[in-house]
């Protein structure tokens, strides 16, 4: 009965599943930051390969995530197109040379190797983080999320809010379905048969009752939590927390070394960009 | 003499947002090991009293307190919710809404996590309690997937784990099917003995709670305690009826038969109640009352033929189900959770499409009509009116179905006003919906459906969680509109009173099939059906059996018939 539009935890036994959620979260965040800063194509290609290997190791099947991947591809493509449309000459500004493929730099729309190379770098940035995010989401037991967040320094109340949100997704989905059916019976068309605007309006009709129902739930659950002493102490322990093992420590070292390599390349390149055009 | 564990002295409370006191001069002592039931109509203050016990008042619900309230040696006004949570464990009304963990075991461990226990210690304690409550096989499941009774046990484990000496239940039966409700009451009783607990149950379904045996019954009305005595003495004086609460069914039957309740022994247990004249009087009443068997010729309205439904790759939820519904019938559709009740109604209303079979409405093929078209013939009303109401003003809410069908505004006005008069909402037509009570909102949702002139209504638990007064109000209204418009009504329900009192025919579903299709009295006296469908047999049946009346089914039917005649 669970709907498949959300990606979720899948219980398998791999190296990545056994790692603590905190390690995976730290890895994901560290790689994302260094990857977002650097424009060194060699480094980006390196971590892309690395994350693809990890993805393979995690035994996540492509069919499980195909929907999400399609959406990401669509957005990335649109984004890259827009980057080009708004500033077709930006690559030449960055790299300081002009190797033309199509038309001259005087035209607004032109194409240079520099621009292509810049866009290729952006493409790498968008893609390398996707397998890592999927690995974190799909190999970490949701029950461990909150504990992982808390462990890397986020206050436990905030961390728990994440867990509660996960916990309530099925409820909200069920409420949405019930309310939507009732509204359809009254005559709101929100099926594909209806035209765009009536469909939007039909969906908006569901929102009001859905919000009220959800607010009621929040009140009840916050009382239930208080009655069981949530918020009393400065800290709390987590039943599902995974203790750090050898694998976690070695992984953290590997993560650190990779990030260090990324930083070292700033020095070698004299900045964030690796420039193959200048000789 | 022992000291009371809970003591209210001249205690009053007024919510900040209210102009009058909700609790008015309460004096109540509860002693260690006692099992106390607090009953009363909605708004009587019984839930407010519960909130004082666990400290939600004054912390979460601020207001003005006067007098004294001491709980296990702690002054209410000086204690926080956290302090009191070690003394009083609270199980809220709807276990579904109080689960916080993603799995059963996490939910049980929740308060231990907040107490910062080590993982090893938590594992040890949760193991102990999941064993005690027989949850060992379920600990890695999501609480939402469990049956009603299992959910209740998880909620109890999560609270009992604190080893608090006082347990507070806020309407524990409201969201359970009859059999799970009975099992819960039994479990509470066992735990109370084993753990030496003081138990306080807030409920308005008195008969079910009494069955588990309680020491004291406290009845509240308008913020005051109006009765505080053993159940025996309260029942002997017929106080429940006088105070507008529902009396156990077997007592109403005994009264009909002319038995003097004041002279009854063991009056709180139908299996033990005795009185010297009882056997003679019951037999005489039973012989004297005749069942009127008026069979009306009726045309078929809805005809389901070999209907089947299954989600992809899953076992069927509805299997070759055939059912004929006549015009003007009031039918109750019962069965345990997951028996296929909502799937069946979704097939009829068109939210789901069957994988086989046919549905005909007055001979027309219903499967060829869209959800919107079917809604003109068959209206579907959800349990929670808040999930149905999408407009802020009553008039607009009722008019919206017609507006969506493109009627002219003056035509709409005429029809809406007519329906609002029928439903007793005309005076309030310009009110915002938010100003209404639950029962009034229910009426608005029914009005919004009736305005489309359906010939049939499907109501999902129309009276869930309502006290006797509101229950009667809603059902009287439904009976009236049924009568005036010759409506056909299907009630989906767990409430056996509702099924006995207001419906003529009961369809029992089990595993996607019809287990039994008979008069309610016959269903609730059929042991095998009762067991399979998670129902509980009516206390009237016990009475008939104990006094060897010729036919238990007829006895139940006769009683219901006289009750109905009294109502009309």
HADDOCK unambig.tbl for C-alpha pairs under 7 A between the chains (distance, minus, plus):
assign (segid A and resid 143 and name CA) (segid B and resid 102 and name CA) 6.21 0.50 0.50
assign (segid A and resid 164 and name CA) (segid B and resid 100 and name CA) 6.53 0.50 0.50
assign (segid A and resid 167 and name CA) (segid B and resid 102 and name CA) 5.73 0.50 0.50
assign (segid A and resid 179 and name CA) (segid B and resid 387 and name CA) 5.49 0.50 0.50
assign (segid A and resid 179 and name CA) (segid B and resid 388 and name CA) 6.26 0.50 0.50
assign (segid A and resid 181 and name CA) (segid B and resid 351 and name CA) 6.75 0.50 0.50
assign (segid A and resid 182 and name CA) (segid B and resid 388 and name CA) 6.25 0.50 0.50
assign (segid A and resid 183 and name CA) (segid B and resid 388 and name CA) 6.99 0.50 0.50
assign (segid A and resid 184 and name CA) (segid B and resid 371 and name CA) 6.82 0.50 0.50
assign (segid A and resid 184 and name CA) (segid B and resid 372 and name CA) 6.55 0.50 0.50
assign (segid A and resid 185 and name CA) (segid B and resid 371 and name CA) 5.83 0.50 0.50
assign (segid A and resid 185 and name CA) (segid B and resid 372 and name CA) 5.38 0.50 0.50
assign (segid A and resid 185 and name CA) (segid B and resid 375 and name CA) 5.33 0.50 0.50
assign (segid A and resid 186 and name CA) (segid B and resid 372 and name CA) 6.76 0.50 0.50
assign (segid A and resid 186 and name CA) (segid B and resid 375 and name CA) 6.71 0.50 0.50
assign (segid A and resid 186 and name CA) (segid B and resid 401 and name CA) 5.15 0.50 0.50
assign (segid A and resid 187 and name CA) (segid B and resid 372 and name CA) 5.03 0.50 0.50
assign (segid A and resid 187 and name CA) (segid B and resid 401 and name CA) 5.94 0.50 0.50
assign (segid A and resid 187 and name CA) (segid B and resid 404 and name CA) 5.98 0.50 0.50
assign (segid A and resid 188 and name CA) (segid B and resid 404 and name CA) 6.90 0.50 0.50
assign (segid A and resid 205 and name CA) (segid B and resid 390 and name CA) 5.71 0.50 0.50
assign (segid A and resid 206 and name CA) (segid B and resid 390 and name CA) 6.91 0.50 0.50
assign (segid A and resid 208 and name CA) (segid B and resid 390 and name CA) 6.09 0.50 0.50
assign (segid A and resid 209 and name CA) (segid B and resid 386 and name CA) 6.07 0.50 0.50
assign (segid A and resid 209 and name CA) (segid B and resid 387 and name CA) 5.25 0.50 0.50
assign (segid A and resid 209 and name CA) (segid B and resid 388 and name CA) 6.90 0.50 0.50
assign (segid A and resid 209 and name CA) (segid B and resid 389 and name CA) 6.46 0.50 0.50
assign (segid A and resid 209 and name CA) (segid B and resid 390 and name CA) 5.96 0.50 0.50
assign (segid A and resid 210 and name CA) (segid B and resid 387 and name CA) 6.96 0.50 0.50
assign (segid A and resid 213 and name CA) (segid B and resid 387 and name CA) 7.00 0.50 0.50
assign (segid A and resid 217 and name CA) (segid B and resid 97 and name CA) 6.35 0.50 0.50
assign (segid A and resid 220 and name CA) (segid B and resid 97 and name CA) 6.61 0.50 0.50
assign (segid A and resid 220 and name CA) (segid B and resid 98 and name CA) 6.65 0.50 0.50
assign (segid A and resid 221 and name CA) (segid B and resid 97 and name CA) 6.11 0.50 0.50
assign (segid A and resid 221 and name CA) (segid B and resid 98 and name CA) 5.05 0.50 0.50
assign (segid A and resid 224 and name CA) (segid B and resid 98 and name CA) 5.48 0.50 0.50
assign (segid A and resid 226 and name CA) (segid B and resid 81 and name CA) 6.96 0.50 0.50
assign (segid A and resid 227 and name CA) (segid B and resid 81 and name CA) 6.25 0.50 0.50
assign (segid A and resid 227 and name CA) (segid B and resid 82 and name CA) 6.66 0.50 0.50
assign (segid A and resid 227 and name CA) (segid B and resid 85 and name CA) 5.89 0.50 0.50
assign (segid A and resid 228 and name CA) (segid B and resid 85 and name CA) 6.51 0.50 0.50
assign (segid A and resid 228 and name CA) (segid B and resid 111 and name CA) 5.02 0.50 0.50
assign (segid A and resid 229 and name CA) (segid B and resid 82 and name CA) 5.21 0.50 0.50
assign (segid A and resid 229 and name CA) (segid B and resid 111 and name CA) 6.14 0.50 0.50
assign (segid A and resid 229 and name CA) (segid B and resid 114 and name CA) 6.07 0.50 0.50
assign (segid A and resid 230 and name CA) (segid B and resid 114 and name CA) 5.60 0.50 0.50
assign (segid A and resid 232 and name CA) (segid B and resid 82 and name CA) 6.76 0.50 0.50
assign (segid A and resid 233 and name CA) (segid B and resid 114 and name CA) 6.86 0.50 0.50
assign (segid A and resid 236 and name CA) (segid B and resid 113 and name CA) 5.50 0.50 0.50
assign (segid A and resid 236 and name CA) (segid B and resid 114 and name CA) 4.95 0.50 0.50
assign (segid A and resid 236 and name CA) (segid B and resid 115 and name CA) 6.68 0.50 0.50
assign (segid A and resid 236 and name CA) (segid B and resid 116 and name CA) 4.78 0.50 0.50
assign (segid A and resid 237 and name CA) (segid B and resid 113 and name CA) 4.72 0.50 0.50
assign (segid A and resid 237 and name CA) (segid B and resid 114 and name CA) 6.67 0.50 0.50
assign (segid A and resid 237 and name CA) (segid B and resid 116 and name CA) 4.80 0.50 0.50
assign (segid A and resid 237 and name CA) (segid B and resid 117 and name CA) 6.42 0.50 0.50
assign (segid A and resid 237 and name CA) (segid B and resid 118 and name CA) 6.84 0.50 0.50
assign (segid A and resid 238 and name CA) (segid B and resid 113 and name CA) 5.65 0.50 0.50
assign (segid A and resid 239 and name CA) (segid B and resid 106 and name CA) 6.50 0.50 0.50
assign (segid A and resid 239 and name CA) (segid B and resid 109 and name CA) 6.89 0.50 0.50
assign (segid A and resid 239 and name CA) (segid B and resid 113 and name CA) 6.70 0.50 0.50
assign (segid A and resid 239 and name CA) (segid B and resid 119 and name CA) 5.71 0.50 0.50
assign (segid A and resid 239 and name CA) (segid B and resid 122 and name CA) 6.98 0.50 0.50
